[in-house]
Amino acid sequence: MKVFDLKAYEEKIDRIIAQSFSASLMSNAKWRKLFSEISKSGFAKPSMKLKRVSREDAYNTYRPELEDIEELWVAEGKNDCNYFYKEIEWVELFGSSSEINSVLAKIGQFKCFDTELGVLVYGHEI
């Protein structure tokens, strides 16, 4: 049985980012702060849409709660589907855009825009 090589996977992600994007807009600390404050606020719904740099399509998943927020990645609960913060191309937070934007405004500057379902926040720029 092949063992997952975390270092090789992270190097692959780094290559994708370097080749595909002109700028990284978010640090690990900024993602942790965003997810922590959104979780504490209760404004966003418990799910979100996630686009990872290593995947072709975005997908719906649950929004990280405080216990899921780790130093380098999100530990997606009990399903063992962790992902690095730097893997996040963008997230769409579902809920009231005005309430979500009020939380974002208190914690920093973000490249984001309102959608029909909430607010889309970019992690990388093409």
MODELLER restraints for C-alpha pairs under 7 A, 6 or more apart:
rsr = mdl.restraints
at = mdl.atoms
rsr.add(forms.Gaussian(group=physical.xy_distance, feature=features.Distance(at['CA:13:A'], at['CA:54:A']), mean=6.70, stdev=0.5))
rsr.add(forms.Gaussian(group=physical.xy_distance, feature=features.Distance(at['CA:13:A'], at['CA:87:A']), mean=6.68, stdev=0.5))
rsr.add(forms.Gaussian(group=physical.xy_distance, feature=features.Distance(at['CA:20:A'], at['CA:126:A']), mean=6.66, stdev=0.5))
rsr.add(forms.Gaussian(group=physical.xy_distance, feature=features.Distance(at['CA:21:A'], at['CA:124:A']), mean=6.41, stdev=0.5))
rsr.add(forms.Gaussian(group=physical.xy_distance, feature=features.Distance(at['CA:21:A'], at['CA:125:A']), mean=5.59, stdev=0.5))
rsr.add(forms.Gaussian(group=physical.xy_distance, feature=features.Distance(at['CA:21:A'], at['CA:126:A']), mean=4.38, stdev=0.5))
rsr.add(forms.Gaussian(group=physical.xy_distance, feature=features.Distance(at['CA:22:A'], at['CA:125:A']), mean=5.82, stdev=0.5))
rsr.add(forms.Gaussian(group=physical.xy_distance, feature=features.Distance(at['CA:22:A'], at['CA:126:A']), mean=5.22, stdev=0.5))
rsr.add(forms.Gaussian(group=physical.xy_distance, feature=features.Distance(at['CA:23:A'], at['CA:124:A']), mean=5.79, stdev=0.5))
rsr.add(forms.Gaussian(group=physical.xy_distance, feature=features.Distance(at['CA:23:A'], at['CA:125:A']), mean=5.16, stdev=0.5))
rsr.add(forms.Gaussian(group=physical.xy_distance, feature=features.Distance(at['CA:23:A'], at['CA:126:A']), mean=6.97, stdev=0.5))
rsr.add(forms.Gaussian(group=physical.xy_distance, feature=features.Distance(at['CA:24:A'], at['CA:123:A']), mean=6.14, stdev=0.5))
rsr.add(forms.Gaussian(group=physical.xy_distance, feature=features.Distance(at['CA:24:A'], at['CA:124:A']), mean=4.41, stdev=0.5))
rsr.add(forms.Gaussian(group=physical.xy_distance, feature=features.Distance(at['CA:24:A'], at['CA:125:A']), mean=6.29, stdev=0.5))
rsr.add(forms.Gaussian(group=physical.xy_distance, feature=features.Distance(at['CA:25:A'], at['CA:123:A']), mean=5.12, stdev=0.5))
rsr.add(forms.Gaussian(group=physical.xy_distance, feature=features.Distance(at['CA:25:A'], at['CA:124:A']), mean=5.27, stdev=0.5))
rsr.add(forms.Gaussian(group=physical.xy_distance, feature=features.Distance(at['CA:25:A'], at['CA:125:A']), mean=6.94, stdev=0.5))
rsr.add(forms.Gaussian(group=physical.xy_distance, feature=features.Distance(at['CA:26:A'], at['CA:123:A']), mean=5.13, stdev=0.5))
rsr.add(forms.Gaussian(group=physical.xy_distance, feature=features.Distance(at['CA:28:A'], at['CA:72:A']), mean=6.34, stdev=0.5))
rsr.add(forms.Gaussian(group=physical.xy_distance, feature=features.Distance(at['CA:28:A'], at['CA:85:A']), mean=5.71, stdev=0.5))
rsr.add(forms.Gaussian(group=physical.xy_distance, feature=features.Distance(at['CA:28:A'], at['CA:86:A']), mean=6.96, stdev=0.5))
rsr.add(forms.Gaussian(group=physical.xy_distance, feature=features.Distance(at['CA:31:A'], at['CA:85:A']), mean=6.60, stdev=0.5))
rsr.add(forms.Gaussian(group=physical.xy_distance, feature=features.Distance(at['CA:32:A'], at['CA:69:A']), mean=6.32, stdev=0.5))
rsr.add(forms.Gaussian(group=physical.xy_distance, feature=features.Distance(at['CA:35:A'], at['CA:64:A']), mean=6.39, stdev=0.5))
rsr.add(forms.Gaussian(group=physical.xy_distance, feature=features.Distance(at['CA:36:A'], at['CA:66:A']), mean=5.75, stdev=0.5))
rsr.add(forms.Gaussian(group=physical.xy_distance, feature=features.Distance(at['CA:37:A'], at['CA:103:A']), mean=7.00, stdev=0.5))
rsr.add(forms.Gaussian(group=physical.xy_distance, feature=features.Distance(at['CA:38:A'], at['CA:44:A']), mean=6.54, stdev=0.5))
rsr.add(forms.Gaussian(group=physical.xy_distance, feature=features.Distance(at['CA:38:A'], at['CA:103:A']), mean=6.75, stdev=0.5))
rsr.add(forms.Gaussian(group=physical.xy_distance, feature=features.Distance(at['CA:39:A'], at['CA:65:A']), mean=5.63, stdev=0.5))
rsr.add(forms.Gaussian(group=physical.xy_distance, feature=features.Distance(at['CA:39:A'], at['CA:66:A']), mean=6.63, stdev=0.5))
rsr.add(forms.Gaussian(group=physical.xy_distance, feature=features.Distance(at['CA:43:A'], at['CA:95:A']), mean=6.55, stdev=0.5))
rsr.add(forms.Gaussian(group=physical.xy_distance, feature=features.Distance(at['CA:43:A'], at['CA:99:A']), mean=6.13, stdev=0.5))
rsr.add(forms.Gaussian(group=physical.xy_distance, feature=features.Distance(at['CA:43:A'], at['CA:100:A']), mean=6.27, stdev=0.5))
rsr.add(forms.Gaussian(group=physical.xy_distance, feature=features.Distance(at['CA:44:A'], at['CA:93:A']), mean=6.37, stdev=0.5))
rsr.add(forms.Gaussian(group=physical.xy_distance, feature=features.Distance(at['CA:44:A'], at['CA:94:A']), mean=5.59, stdev=0.5))
rsr.add(forms.Gaussian(group=physical.xy_distance, feature=features.Distance(at['CA:44:A'], at['CA:95:A']), mean=4.68, stdev=0.5))
rsr.add(forms.Gaussian(group=physical.xy_distance, feature=features.Distance(at['CA:44:A'], at['CA:100:A']), mean=6.53, stdev=0.5))
rsr.add(forms.Gaussian(group=physical.xy_distance, feature=features.Distance(at['CA:45:A'], at['CA:94:A']), mean=5.41, stdev=0.5))
rsr.add(forms.Gaussian(group=physical.xy_distance, feature=features.Distance(at['CA:45:A'], at['CA:95:A']), mean=5.48, stdev=0.5))
rsr.add(forms.Gaussian(group=physical.xy_distance, feature=features.Distance(at['CA:46:A'], at['CA:62:A']), mean=5.74, stdev=0.5))
rsr.add(forms.Gaussian(group=physical.xy_distance, feature=features.Distance(at['CA:46:A'], at['CA:63:A']), mean=5.21, stdev=0.5))
rsr.add(forms.Gaussian(group=physical.xy_distance, feature=features.Distance(at['CA:47:A'], at['CA:60:A']), mean=6.89, stdev=0.5))
rsr.add(forms.Gaussian(group=physical.xy_distance, feature=features.Distance(at['CA:47:A'], at['CA:61:A']), mean=5.62, stdev=0.5))
rsr.add(forms.Gaussian(group=physical.xy_distance, feature=features.Distance(at['CA:47:A'], at['CA:62:A']), mean=3.95, stdev=0.5))
rsr.add(forms.Gaussian(group=physical.xy_distance, feature=features.Distance(at['CA:47:A'], at['CA:63:A']), mean=4.72, stdev=0.5))
rsr.add(forms.Gaussian(group=physical.xy_distance, feature=features.Distance(at['CA:47:A'], at['CA:94:A']), mean=6.78, stdev=0.5))
rsr.add(forms.Gaussian(group=physical.xy_distance, feature=features.Distance(at['CA:48:A'], at['CA:60:A']), mean=5.66, stdev=0.5))
rsr.add(forms.Gaussian(group=physical.xy_distance, feature=features.Distance(at['CA:48:A'], at['CA:61:A']), mean=5.62, stdev=0.5))
rsr.add(forms.Gaussian(group=physical.xy_distance, feature=features.Distance(at['CA:48:A'], at['CA:62:A']), mean=5.76, stdev=0.5))
rsr.add(forms.Gaussian(group=physical.xy_distance, feature=features.Distance(at['CA:48:A'], at['CA:63:A']), mean=5.41, stdev=0.5))
rsr.add(forms.Gaussian(group=physical.xy_distance, feature=features.Distance(at['CA:48:A'], at['CA:91:A']), mean=6.79, stdev=0.5))
rsr.add(forms.Gaussian(group=physical.xy_distance, feature=features.Distance(at['CA:48:A'], at['CA:92:A']), mean=5.60, stdev=0.5))
rsr.add(forms.Gaussian(group=physical.xy_distance, feature=features.Distance(at['CA:48:A'], at['CA:93:A']), mean=4.99, stdev=0.5))
rsr.add(forms.Gaussian(group=physical.xy_distance, feature=features.Distance(at['CA:48:A'], at['CA:94:A']), mean=5.72, stdev=0.5))
rsr.add(forms.Gaussian(group=physical.xy_distance, feature=features.Distance(at['CA:49:A'], at['CA:58:A']), mean=6.46, stdev=0.5))
rsr.add(forms.Gaussian(group=physical.xy_distance, feature=features.Distance(at['CA:49:A'], at['CA:59:A']), mean=5.40, stdev=0.5))
rsr.add(forms.Gaussian(group=physical.xy_distance, feature=features.Distance(at['CA:49:A'], at['CA:60:A']), mean=4.30, stdev=0.5))
rsr.add(forms.Gaussian(group=physical.xy_distance, feature=features.Distance(at['CA:49:A'], at['CA:61:A']), mean=6.10, stdev=0.5))
rsr.add(forms.Gaussian(group=physical.xy_distance, feature=features.Distance(at['CA:49:A'], at['CA:91:A']), mean=5.59, stdev=0.5))
rsr.add(forms.Gaussian(group=physical.xy_distance, feature=features.Distance(at['CA:49:A'], at['CA:92:A']), mean=4.96, stdev=0.5))
rsr.add(forms.Gaussian(group=physical.xy_distance, feature=features.Distance(at['CA:49:A'], at['CA:93:A']), mean=6.83, stdev=0.5))
rsr.add(forms.Gaussian(group=physical.xy_distance, feature=features.Distance(at['CA:50:A'], at['CA:58:A']), mean=5.34, stdev=0.5))
rsr.add(forms.Gaussian(group=physical.xy_distance, feature=features.Distance(at['CA:50:A'], at['CA:59:A']), mean=5.45, stdev=0.5))
rsr.add(forms.Gaussian(group=physical.xy_distance, feature=features.Distance(at['CA:50:A'], at['CA:60:A']), mean=6.19, stdev=0.5))
rsr.add(forms.Gaussian(group=physical.xy_distance, feature=features.Distance(at['CA:50:A'], at['CA:61:A']), mean=6.83, stdev=0.5))
rsr.add(forms.Gaussian(group=physical.xy_distance, feature=features.Distance(at['CA:50:A'], at['CA:90:A']), mean=6.23, stdev=0.5))
rsr.add(forms.Gaussian(group=physical.xy_distance, feature=features.Distance(at['CA:50:A'], at['CA:91:A']), mean=4.65, stdev=0.5))
rsr.add(forms.Gaussian(group=physical.xy_distance, feature=features.Distance(at['CA:50:A'], at['CA:92:A']), mean=6.57, stdev=0.5))
rsr.add(forms.Gaussian(group=physical.xy_distance, feature=features.Distance(at['CA:51:A'], at['CA:57:A']), mean=6.56, stdev=0.5))
rsr.add(forms.Gaussian(group=physical.xy_distance, feature=features.Distance(at['CA:51:A'], at['CA:58:A']), mean=4.17, stdev=0.5))
rsr.add(forms.Gaussian(group=physical.xy_distance, feature=features.Distance(at['CA:51:A'], at['CA:59:A']), mean=6.61, stdev=0.5))
rsr.add(forms.Gaussian(group=physical.xy_distance, feature=features.Distance(at['CA:51:A'], at['CA:88:A']), mean=6.12, stdev=0.5))
rsr.add(forms.Gaussian(group=physical.xy_distance, feature=features.Distance(at['CA:51:A'], at['CA:89:A']), mean=5.44, stdev=0.5))
rsr.add(forms.Gaussian(group=physical.xy_distance, feature=features.Distance(at['CA:51:A'], at['CA:90:A']), mean=5.33, stdev=0.5))
rsr.add(forms.Gaussian(group=physical.xy_distance, feature=features.Distance(at['CA:51:A'], at['CA:91:A']), mean=6.25, stdev=0.5))
rsr.add(forms.Gaussian(group=physical.xy_distance, feature=features.Distance(at['CA:52:A'], at['CA:58:A']), mean=6.99, stdev=0.5))
rsr.add(forms.Gaussian(group=physical.xy_distance, feature=features.Distance(at['CA:52:A'], at['CA:87:A']), mean=5.22, stdev=0.5))
rsr.add(forms.Gaussian(group=physical.xy_distance, feature=features.Distance(at['CA:52:A'], at['CA:88:A']), mean=4.64, stdev=0.5))
rsr.add(forms.Gaussian(group=physical.xy_distance, feature=features.Distance(at['CA:52:A'], at['CA:89:A']), mean=5.14, stdev=0.5))
rsr.add(forms.Gaussian(group=physical.xy_distance, feature=features.Distance(at['CA:53:A'], at['CA:87:A']), mean=5.38, stdev=0.5))
rsr.add(forms.Gaussian(group=physical.xy_distance, feature=features.Distance(at['CA:53:A'], at['CA:88:A']), mean=6.22, stdev=0.5))
rsr.add(forms.Gaussian(group=physical.xy_distance, feature=features.Distance(at['CA:53:A'], at['CA:89:A']), mean=5.32, stdev=0.5))
rsr.add(forms.Gaussian(group=physical.xy_distance, feature=features.Distance(at['CA:64:A'], at['CA:74:A']), mean=6.97, stdev=0.5))
rsr.add(forms.Gaussian(group=physical.xy_distance, feature=features.Distance(at['CA:64:A'], at['CA:76:A']), mean=7.00, stdev=0.5))
rsr.add(forms.Gaussian(group=physical.xy_distance, feature=features.Distance(at['CA:68:A'], at['CA:74:A']), mean=5.58, stdev=0.5))
rsr.add(forms.Gaussian(group=physical.xy_distance, feature=features.Distance(at['CA:68:A'], at['CA:75:A']), mean=4.79, stdev=0.5))
rsr.add(forms.Gaussian(group=physical.xy_distance, feature=features.Distance(at['CA:68:A'], at['CA:76:A']), mean=6.12, stdev=0.5))
rsr.add(forms.Gaussian(group=physical.xy_distance, feature=features.Distance(at['CA:68:A'], at['CA:77:A']), mean=6.24, stdev=0.5))
rsr.add(forms.Gaussian(group=physical.xy_distance, feature=features.Distance(at['CA:69:A'], at['CA:75:A']), mean=6.51, stdev=0.5))
rsr.add(forms.Gaussian(group=physical.xy_distance, feature=features.Distance(at['CA:72:A'], at['CA:84:A']), mean=5.88, stdev=0.5))
rsr.add(forms.Gaussian(group=physical.xy_distance, feature=features.Distance(at['CA:72:A'], at['CA:85:A']), mean=6.42, stdev=0.5))
rsr.add(forms.Gaussian(group=physical.xy_distance, feature=features.Distance(at['CA:73:A'], at['CA:82:A']), mean=6.55, stdev=0.5))
rsr.add(forms.Gaussian(group=physical.xy_distance, feature=features.Distance(at['CA:73:A'], at['CA:83:A']), mean=5.35, stdev=0.5))
rsr.add(forms.Gaussian(group=physical.xy_distance, feature=features.Distance(at['CA:73:A'], at['CA:84:A']), mean=4.02, stdev=0.5))
rsr.add(forms.Gaussian(group=physical.xy_distance, feature=features.Distance(at['CA:73:A'], at['CA:85:A']), mean=5.18, stdev=0.5))
rsr.add(forms.Gaussian(group=physical.xy_distance, feature=features.Distance(at['CA:74:A'], at['CA:82:A']), mean=5.49, stdev=0.5))
rsr.add(forms.Gaussian(group=physical.xy_distance, feature=features.Distance(at['CA:74:A'], at['CA:83:A']), mean=5.51, stdev=0.5))
rsr.add(forms.Gaussian(group=physical.xy_distance, feature=features.Distance(at['CA:74:A'], at['CA:84:A']), mean=6.36, stdev=0.5))
rsr.add(forms.Gaussian(group=physical.xy_distance, feature=features.Distance(at['CA:74:A'], at['CA:85:A']), mean=6.86, stdev=0.5))
rsr.add(forms.Gaussian(group=physical.xy_distance, feature=features.Distance(at['CA:75:A'], at['CA:81:A']), mean=6.79, stdev=0.5))
rsr.add(forms.Gaussian(group=physical.xy_distance, feature=features.Distance(at['CA:75:A'], at['CA:82:A']), mean=4.58, stdev=0.5))
rsr.add(forms.Gaussian(group=physical.xy_distance, feature=features.Distance(at['CA:75:A'], at['CA:83:A']), mean=7.00, stdev=0.5))
rsr.add(forms.Gaussian(group=physical.xy_distance, feature=features.Distance(at['CA:76:A'], at['CA:82:A']), mean=5.35, stdev=0.5))
rsr.add(forms.Gaussian(group=physical.xy_distance, feature=features.Distance(at['CA:88:A'], at['CA:123:A']), mean=5.73, stdev=0.5))
rsr.add(forms.Gaussian(group=physical.xy_distance, feature=features.Distance(at['CA:89:A'], at['CA:122:A']), mean=6.08, stdev=0.5))
rsr.add(forms.Gaussian(group=physical.xy_distance, feature=features.Distance(at['CA:89:A'], at['CA:123:A']), mean=4.86, stdev=0.5))
rsr.add(forms.Gaussian(group=physical.xy_distance, feature=features.Distance(at['CA:89:A'], at['CA:124:A']), mean=5.29, stdev=0.5))
rsr.add(forms.Gaussian(group=physical.xy_distance, feature=features.Distance(at['CA:90:A'], at['CA:120:A']), mean=6.78, stdev=0.5))
rsr.add(forms.Gaussian(group=physical.xy_distance, feature=features.Distance(at['CA:90:A'], at['CA:121:A']), mean=5.49, stdev=0.5))
rsr.add(forms.Gaussian(group=physical.xy_distance, feature=features.Distance(at['CA:90:A'], at['CA:122:A']), mean=4.28, stdev=0.5))
rsr.add(forms.Gaussian(group=physical.xy_distance, feature=features.Distance(at['CA:90:A'], at['CA:123:A']), mean=5.24, stdev=0.5))
rsr.add(forms.Gaussian(group=physical.xy_distance, feature=features.Distance(at['CA:91:A'], at['CA:120:A']), mean=5.60, stdev=0.5))
rsr.add(forms.Gaussian(group=physical.xy_distance, feature=features.Distance(at['CA:91:A'], at['CA:121:A']), mean=5.39, stdev=0.5))
rsr.add(forms.Gaussian(group=physical.xy_distance, feature=features.Distance(at['CA:91:A'], at['CA:122:A']), mean=6.68, stdev=0.5))
rsr.add(forms.Gaussian(group=physical.xy_distance, feature=features.Distance(at['CA:92:A'], at['CA:118:A']), mean=6.71, stdev=0.5))
rsr.add(forms.Gaussian(group=physical.xy_distance, feature=features.Distance(at['CA:92:A'], at['CA:119:A']), mean=5.48, stdev=0.5))
rsr.add(forms.Gaussian(group=physical.xy_distance, feature=features.Distance(at['CA:92:A'], at['CA:120:A']), mean=4.06, stdev=0.5))
rsr.add(forms.Gaussian(group=physical.xy_distance, feature=features.Distance(at['CA:92:A'], at['CA:121:A']), mean=6.25, stdev=0.5))
rsr.add(forms.Gaussian(group=physical.xy_distance, feature=features.Distance(at['CA:93:A'], at['CA:118:A']), mean=5.54, stdev=0.5))
rsr.add(forms.Gaussian(group=physical.xy_distance, feature=features.Distance(at['CA:93:A'], at['CA:119:A']), mean=5.28, stdev=0.5))
rsr.add(forms.Gaussian(group=physical.xy_distance, feature=features.Distance(at['CA:93:A'], at['CA:120:A']), mean=6.21, stdev=0.5))
rsr.add(forms.Gaussian(group=physical.xy_distance, feature=features.Distance(at['CA:94:A'], at['CA:117:A']), mean=5.32, stdev=0.5))
rsr.add(forms.Gaussian(group=physical.xy_distance, feature=features.Distance(at['CA:94:A'], at['CA:118:A']), mean=4.44, stdev=0.5))
rsr.add(forms.Gaussian(group=physical.xy_distance, feature=features.Distance(at['CA:94:A'], at['CA:119:A']), mean=6.71, stdev=0.5))
rsr.add(forms.Gaussian(group=physical.xy_distance, feature=features.Distance(at['CA:95:A'], at['CA:117:A']), mean=6.22, stdev=0.5))
rsr.add(forms.Gaussian(group=physical.xy_distance, feature=features.Distance(at['CA:95:A'], at['CA:118:A']), mean=4.86, stdev=0.5))
rsr.add(forms.Gaussian(group=physical.xy_distance, feature=features.Distance(at['CA:96:A'], at['CA:118:A']), mean=5.65, stdev=0.5))
rsr.add(forms.Gaussian(group=physical.xy_distance, feature=features.Distance(at['CA:97:A'], at['CA:114:A']), mean=6.09, stdev=0.5))
rsr.add(forms.Gaussian(group=physical.xy_distance, feature=features.Distance(at['CA:97:A'], at['CA:118:A']), mean=4.65, stdev=0.5))
rsr.add(forms.Gaussian(group=physical.xy_distance, feature=features.Distance(at['CA:97:A'], at['CA:119:A']), mean=5.59, stdev=0.5))
rsr.add(forms.Gaussian(group=physical.xy_distance, feature=features.Distance(at['CA:110:A'], at['CA:121:A']), mean=6.81, stdev=0.5))
rsr.add(forms.Gaussian(group=physical.xy_distance, feature=features.Distance(at['CA:111:A'], at['CA:121:A']), mean=6.02, stdev=0.5))
rsr.add(forms.Gaussian(group=physical.xy_distance, feature=features.Distance(at['CA:111:A'], at['CA:122:A']), mean=5.67, stdev=0.5))
rsr.add(forms.Gaussian(group=physical.xy_distance, feature=features.Distance(at['CA:112:A'], at['CA:119:A']), mean=6.71, stdev=0.5))
rsr.add(forms.Gaussian(group=physical.xy_distance, feature=features.Distance(at['CA:112:A'], at['CA:120:A']), mean=5.34, stdev=0.5))
rsr.add(forms.Gaussian(group=physical.xy_distance, feature=features.Distance(at['CA:112:A'], at['CA:121:A']), mean=4.35, stdev=0.5))
rsr.add(forms.Gaussian(group=physical.xy_distance, feature=features.Distance(at['CA:112:A'], at['CA:122:A']), mean=6.03, stdev=0.5))
rsr.add(forms.Gaussian(group=physical.xy_distance, feature=features.Distance(at['CA:113:A'], at['CA:119:A']), mean=5.68, stdev=0.5))
rsr.add(forms.Gaussian(group=physical.xy_distance, feature=features.Distance(at['CA:113:A'], at['CA:120:A']), mean=5.49, stdev=0.5))
rsr.add(forms.Gaussian(group=physical.xy_distance, feature=features.Distance(at['CA:113:A'], at['CA:121:A']), mean=6.93, stdev=0.5))
rsr.add(forms.Gaussian(group=physical.xy_distance, feature=features.Distance(at['CA:114:A'], at['CA:120:A']), mean=6.31, stdev=0.5))
